[in-house]
Amino acid sequence: MKNSELTRKIAGRGAVTLLTLATAFGALSSASAATPDNNVPSVTVRYADLNLSTEAGAKALYQRIAYAAKQVCPVADIRDLSRLVVARACQQAAIAGAVSAVNSPLLAANHAAKTHRG
């Protein structure tokens, strides 16, 4: 089973859009990262109300991104380990892509702290 692919784009200042191409579940037969399909699940995460130069603002945006990643990535039953692995990989890729797209040092540090737990 192939891993889900992820594309993200900036949807204007103060928002990031997460798109997931759920090819692993047969939702799409083919897709192009350069030309997103309108049927591809996507969530726009707005953050113009947050101050990303503060720890509180970066944490709030990270929570919004993590929630959005759960919305756009396939939901998996814990009894189906292969789909669970794909769903979690999709969520991790969606979060990493959005964090990168926002280009905030505090958000990146927050992400690093979440992903490098011992």
Backbone bond lengths (Angstrom), bond angles and torsions (degrees), N, CA, C in turn:
res aa  C-N    CA-C-N  psi(-1)  N-CA   C-N-CA  omega(-1)  CA-C   N-CA-C  phi
1 M - - - 1.445 - - 1.530 108.73 -
2 K 1.313 116.64 129.81 1.460 121.23 179.46 1.515 110.21 -78.53
3 N 1.317 115.63 150.63 1.474 120.54 175.22 1.511 109.66 -72.82
4 S 1.313 116.25 150.73 1.463 120.81 175.53 1.517 109.00 -64.97
5 E 1.315 115.81 147.54 1.456 120.86 176.79 1.520 107.66 -98.34
6 L 1.287 115.44 155.51 1.456 119.14 -178.96 1.511 109.91 -135.10
7 T 1.292 115.05 137.88 1.455 121.62 173.51 1.509 107.25 -126.28
8 R 1.294 117.83 141.53 1.444 120.71 174.25 1.515 108.94 -135.65
9 K 1.305 114.33 153.36 1.456 119.02 177.87 1.512 109.00 -147.21
10 I 1.289 115.69 154.51 1.458 120.20 174.89 1.532 107.42 -81.32
11 A 1.307 115.91 128.11 1.459 121.14 -177.47 1.522 110.07 -102.17
12 G 1.294 117.20 32.97 1.454 121.61 -178.10 1.517 109.45 109.83
13 R 1.289 116.35 164.09 1.469 120.68 -178.99 1.523 109.87 -61.68
14 G 1.302 115.69 130.27 1.451 119.79 177.61 1.510 114.54 87.83
15 A 1.343 118.14 15.28 1.464 120.35 177.12 1.519 109.34 -154.26
16 V 1.298 115.45 146.81 1.457 121.13 174.01 1.523 106.52 -132.44
17 T 1.335 116.91 138.81 1.453 121.26 -179.42 1.515 109.25 -109.68
18 L 1.318 116.27 129.47 1.452 122.38 176.12 1.517 108.26 -101.38
19 L 1.324 116.86 128.78 1.456 122.42 176.22 1.514 107.72 -123.56
20 T 1.301 117.17 137.24 1.454 119.40 175.49 1.515 109.75 -123.95
21 L 1.313 116.01 137.85 1.449 121.91 176.49 1.522 106.94 -104.92
22 A 1.294 116.39 102.48 1.460 121.22 -172.42 1.523 111.40 -83.39
23 T 1.308 118.25 57.00 1.457 122.23 -178.79 1.516 111.93 -67.08
24 A 1.306 117.79 -26.84 1.460 120.51 -179.27 1.521 111.85 -64.49
25 F 1.311 116.96 -22.66 1.449 120.20 -178.71 1.522 111.97 -107.59
26 G 1.320 116.95 11.58 1.449 120.72 176.58 1.515 114.31 72.77
27 A 1.307 117.71 14.12 1.460 120.10 -179.35 1.525 111.24 -67.77
28 L 1.316 116.24 -30.10 1.457 121.51 178.68 1.514 108.88 -132.71
29 S 1.305 117.29 138.07 1.459 118.69 178.66 1.513 110.96 -81.81
30 S 1.324 117.08 -33.94 1.467 120.53 174.81 1.513 107.99 -154.38
31 A 1.314 115.23 154.06 1.458 119.78 -179.67 1.510 108.98 -154.35
32 S 1.305 115.26 155.59 1.455 121.00 179.14 1.520 108.78 -121.08
33 A 1.323 116.20 131.29 1.468 120.07 179.25 1.524 110.73 -66.45
34 A 1.324 117.06 -30.14 1.455 120.18 -177.49 1.530 111.83 -75.52
35 T 1.332 117.25 -28.29 1.451 121.80 -178.48 1.511 109.30 -125.87
36 P 1.329 118.64 85.26 1.456 121.19 -177.74 1.524 112.05 -61.12
37 D 1.323 116.70 138.52 1.450 124.37 177.23 1.526 108.41 -78.94
38 N 1.326 117.05 141.13 1.465 120.12 179.42 1.520 112.12 -67.24
39 N 1.347 118.08 -18.23 1.460 121.61 179.88 1.518 112.67 -86.77
40 V 1.318 117.67 -2.76 1.458 121.86 -179.62 1.518 108.78 -76.93
41 P 1.349 117.14 130.52 1.466 118.58 177.94 1.525 111.22 -58.65
42 S 1.319 116.20 135.73 1.460 120.19 178.66 1.519 109.44 -148.74
43 V 1.302 114.67 153.95 1.460 122.17 177.08 1.514 107.44 -138.52
44 T 1.318 117.01 131.21 1.458 121.38 174.44 1.519 108.01 -96.59
45 V 1.316 115.11 125.57 1.459 121.55 178.93 1.520 107.43 -104.27
46 R 1.297 116.15 114.12 1.465 121.06 -179.25 1.527 109.55 -92.32
47 Y 1.322 115.47 141.33 1.465 119.28 -179.41 1.512 112.97 -144.19
48 A 1.308 117.61 19.27 1.463 120.66 179.13 1.526 111.26 -62.79
49 D 1.336 116.69 -23.45 1.460 120.75 179.74 1.522 113.02 -81.39
50 L 1.330 117.39 -5.32 1.467 121.35 -176.58 1.523 111.66 -103.69
51 N 1.303 116.12 146.98 1.459 122.00 174.38 1.528 107.04 -99.01
52 L 1.332 116.63 102.53 1.464 120.93 -175.87 1.521 113.37 -76.24
53 S 1.330 117.13 -0.04 1.466 119.57 175.28 1.528 110.89 -89.81
54 T 1.342 115.96 3.34 1.466 120.24 176.08 1.527 109.12 -117.02
55 E 1.315 115.31 153.01 1.465 121.32 178.82 1.531 110.37 -61.40
56 A 1.320 116.62 -41.18 1.467 120.68 -179.46 1.531 111.34 -62.51
57 G 1.324 116.75 -42.07 1.465 120.83 178.90 1.517 111.63 -65.11
58 A 1.324 116.48 -43.38 1.474 120.63 179.69 1.524 110.94 -64.69
59 K 1.327 117.13 -40.91 1.471 120.83 178.71 1.527 111.19 -65.31
60 A 1.310 116.38 -40.90 1.462 120.16 179.44 1.524 110.89 -63.41
61 L 1.338 117.14 -43.19 1.458 119.94 178.47 1.521 110.66 -65.73
62 Y 1.311 117.81 -40.62 1.464 120.48 178.92 1.533 110.15 -59.38
63 Q 1.312 117.23 -42.07 1.467 120.57 178.33 1.527 111.04 -63.19
64 R 1.323 117.03 -40.80 1.468 120.44 178.11 1.526 110.91 -63.90
65 I 1.326 116.39 -42.41 1.467 120.77 179.87 1.526 110.42 -64.84
66 A 1.325 117.29 -44.19 1.464 120.99 179.86 1.532 110.51 -62.07
67 Y 1.310 117.48 -40.82 1.464 121.31 178.06 1.535 109.89 -64.37
68 A 1.330 117.12 -43.74 1.460 121.31 179.70 1.527 111.03 -63.47
69 A 1.327 117.06 -38.16 1.464 120.64 178.96 1.520 110.72 -61.94
70 K 1.312 117.31 -36.81 1.467 120.78 177.36 1.519 111.11 -68.38
71 Q 1.330 117.14 -27.23 1.465 120.66 178.81 1.525 112.26 -76.64
72 V 1.329 118.06 -37.94 1.467 119.96 -175.15 1.518 113.75 -90.26
73 C 1.310 117.54 -17.27 1.464 120.18 -179.29 1.523 110.05 -92.88
74 P 1.317 116.22 153.18 1.467 119.79 -177.27 1.523 111.50 -62.41
75 V 1.315 114.76 141.78 1.454 121.32 176.63 1.523 107.42 -86.48
76 A 1.319 116.72 137.63 1.455 120.26 -178.03 1.514 111.03 -130.83
77 D 1.298 114.82 142.34 1.459 122.35 174.46 1.530 107.19 -76.23
78 I 1.315 117.12 136.83 1.462 119.80 -178.33 1.524 112.36 -64.62
79 R 1.330 117.49 -13.90 1.468 120.61 177.79 1.521 112.32 -80.37
80 D 1.338 117.69 -13.48 1.468 122.16 177.81 1.526 107.44 -108.48
81 L 1.325 115.38 88.14 1.473 120.56 -172.04 1.518 113.46 -61.15
82 S 1.326 118.53 -37.58 1.464 119.41 -178.11 1.526 111.02 -65.30
83 R 1.314 117.12 -40.99 1.473 119.78 177.96 1.525 111.18 -72.17
84 L 1.312 116.85 -33.67 1.459 120.49 177.43 1.528 110.42 -63.51
85 V 1.314 116.50 -42.23 1.469 120.95 178.41 1.530 109.98 -62.66
86 V 1.327 117.05 -43.30 1.468 120.97 179.51 1.527 110.52 -64.46
87 A 1.335 116.86 -42.47 1.466 120.53 -179.78 1.526 111.08 -63.06
88 R 1.314 116.23 -44.47 1.475 119.36 -179.96 1.524 111.34 -66.94
89 A 1.326 117.31 -39.01 1.470 120.41 177.68 1.524 110.25 -63.98
90 C 1.325 116.60 -39.26 1.461 121.18 177.59 1.522 110.16 -62.18
91 Q 1.325 116.98 -46.13 1.462 120.80 -179.99 1.523 111.18 -62.40
92 Q 1.323 116.80 -43.76 1.462 120.31 179.59 1.523 111.35 -63.06
93 A 1.337 116.49 -41.32 1.460 120.32 179.02 1.525 111.14 -67.43
94 A 1.331 116.59 -39.59 1.467 120.50 178.91 1.524 110.86 -62.98
95 I 1.317 115.93 -44.08 1.468 120.15 179.57 1.524 110.43 -64.97
96 A 1.315 116.93 -47.52 1.467 120.45 -179.62 1.526 111.30 -60.92
97 G 1.313 116.90 -41.46 1.463 120.60 179.49 1.520 112.40 -65.03
98 A 1.317 116.35 -42.59 1.462 119.64 179.61 1.517 111.32 -67.48
99 V 1.330 116.72 -42.05 1.468 120.64 178.35 1.525 109.51 -59.62
100 S 1.316 116.56 -43.91 1.458 120.92 178.69 1.527 111.61 -63.57
101 A 1.329 116.67 -41.57 1.466 120.98 -177.86 1.518 112.07 -65.45
102 V 1.319 117.61 -34.44 1.465 120.95 -179.39 1.524 111.03 -71.55
103 N 1.316 116.97 -33.84 1.458 122.34 175.70 1.537 112.35 61.23
104 S 1.325 115.08 51.48 1.466 121.56 177.80 1.523 108.86 -115.83
105 P 1.334 118.80 122.76 1.468 120.44 -179.90 1.535 113.69 -57.97
106 L 1.325 117.81 -41.06 1.469 119.54 179.69 1.523 111.58 -68.99
107 L 1.323 117.35 -37.39 1.465 120.61 177.00 1.525 109.74 -65.47
108 A 1.326 116.79 -42.23 1.468 120.91 178.28 1.528 110.76 -63.32
109 A 1.321 117.68 -40.07 1.459 121.30 178.40 1.529 110.60 -65.80
110 N 1.321 116.52 -39.25 1.459 121.14 177.39 1.526 109.96 -62.94
111 H 1.320 116.41 -43.42 1.466 121.38 178.48 1.531 110.54 -63.18
112 A 1.312 116.83 -44.08 1.468 120.53 179.43 1.522 110.93 -61.29
113 A 1.320 116.70 -40.17 1.459 120.22 179.26 1.535 111.43 -65.60
114 K 1.332 116.85 -36.34 1.465 120.86 179.67 1.519 111.65 -72.40
115 T 1.318 117.55 -36.52 1.466 120.40 -174.37 1.514 114.27 -89.71
116 H 1.321 118.24 -12.96 1.467 121.04 -178.68 1.515 112.62 -111.81
117 R 1.320 114.52 37.12 1.466 118.59 177.13 1.516 109.28 -71.09
118 G 1.313 115.84 141.84 1.458 121.60 -177.87 1.449 111.48 -75.92
